Structure formats: structure tokens, C-alpha cells
Amino acid sequence: MLAAIAKEHFTSDRQFTRVEYLGNTSAFIDGVIRPDCAVEVESRVDKQVRGALVDLLSHSYPKKLLVLIPAHMNDPKKTKEQCEGILNKFKRPTDQAMVVVLKGTGDNREPKEDEKLLRAALSKLDIVQSKP
């Protein structure tokens, strides 16, 4: 869905999604929207989502988008609030960060609603123009 919205600017190519850590280790986020937005998509429990935030925050791009799929979360609203708090606490002062909770899951898809949510978030991050 992100690829359909951001078109050729979205990539999951490891060349762009790599996050380098000390000790000669690296991780990979789910994708980027070139030239400046790092994207992580998560559907897991809170503890695992918090771990993914470290990778997202560590990516060099100044805009951070966390997309939550409410498949395995006990309370997606609380997960979102927790993630926003973490992002705001640890992001660089010049970074922008957003968290979006999709309506659909892998078992219960809501493509039209989810596309609206993603477009709105990307518009707020000044990545794409919002559809009228």
C-alpha cells in the first residue's frame, strides 16, 4: 500500500533500509520513502514494537513513520500512545515522527480506510499531497 501511495519513492531495498550499530552489526527497517522518510510496519506485541522503534529512531532519515497493524496488540490505542511518547522522547530535535494505527489486519482487510490513514500521515509529514 505504501508503494502504491509513494510510487517509485518507496523502497525496501537493503541499501536504503540498513541501520548500522556498533560491533559490526546492522538491522533493517521495513522501507523508506526517498529522500527522507524511514518506515517501520509492526503488528506484534508492545515489547516487540518497542524494539522496532530503536531501529526506526536509529535510521538516518529525519522523518519517521511507524505503521501499526492491530493484529496482535492488546490495546492498539495504548500502543500508539506509548510509541508516540517514545518517539518524541528519543528523536532528534530536527526529526519528525508519526504513528498510524491501521483499521485492517491481515485477516480483516480495510484497504480504503487504511489508504486514507496512510495518505493523511504522509501528508502531515510533507511526503505526499493529500487527496481532495
N, C-alpha and C positions, 0 to 999 in steps of 0.2 A: 504494500500500500504506500509506503514511503517512497519507493522508487516511482510509482505512478504519479505521485504528487510532485516530487522534486525532480523528476525526469533524470536526465543524464548527470545531474549534480550529485545524486545519491550513489554511493558505492559501499560495498562491504569488502573491497579489496584489501588484503592484509597490509599492503604497502601504506595505506592511509589509516587503518584502524589499529595499528600496533601502539601499545603503550609500553615504554621501556621502564624497567625497575632496576635498582641496584642488584648486584650479584649476578649480572649477566642473564637476567630473566625478563620475560615480557608477557604481556597479556594482549588480548584483542577485544575491542568493543564491537558491537554489532554492525555499526556502519557510521558513515559520515555524510554530511551534505556539504559538498565543497562550495566555498572555500573555508568555511569557519564553524560548522556545527557538528559536534560529536553526538552520536545517538546510541543509546542503550535501550533494549527492549527486554522486559522482565515479566515473568508470570509466576515466579516462585514465592516461597515464604519470606517473611520480613528479613530474617537473618541473612538469607542468600541475596536478597535485593540490596541490603546494606553493603555487602561485599562488592557487588557490581558497581555501586556508587564510587568506590575507590578508583576503579578503572576509569569510569567516566570523568571524575574530577581530575585524574592524572593525565588525561589526553590533552594535547597541546591546543586544540581548537578552543576559542574563547566562548562559544555558545554551547550549552549542554542541554540535551533533551532526553529525559527519561520517560519512556512509554511503558506504562504498567498494564498488563493484561490480567484481569481479576480472576484467574483460573484457580490458583492455589493459595490465595490470601484470605485470611480470616475476616479482615475488615479493610477493604481497599481504600476507603476514605482515610482511615488512620494511617495506612501505609503511605499514602500520598503525603499527608501532613508530616509524617516522620521524615520522608525523603526530602521534602522542601526545606525542612529545618536543617537537615544535614548539608544539603547543597548550599544553603545560604550561609551556614556557619563556616564551611571549608572552601568555598570557591574563592578564586582571586577577585579582588575588588573590581577589576575590569571585565570579569566574566558575567554572562547572563545564563540563567538556568530556569528550566521549566519542567514540570512533571504533569503528565497527562494520563488519566485512567480511562482506558477504552471501555466501551459498553459491552462489546462482544468478547467471546473467548473462542478457543479452538473448536469447542463443541457447539457453541451457540453464537454464530457469527452475526455481527451487526455492521456490515460494511459501509452503508451510507452514513450512519451516525458516527462511526469511528473516523471516517474520512473527514467529516466536519470538524471533529475534535482535533485531529492532527493538523488540518489546514489552519484552524484558529491558533493553535500553539505556534506553528511555523510562521504565521503572520505576525504574532506578538514578538517573535524573535527576529523579525525582519528578514526571513529566509524566502518566503513566497508571498505573493499577493493573495489576500483572502478573496474567495469567490463572492460576487454580489448576491 
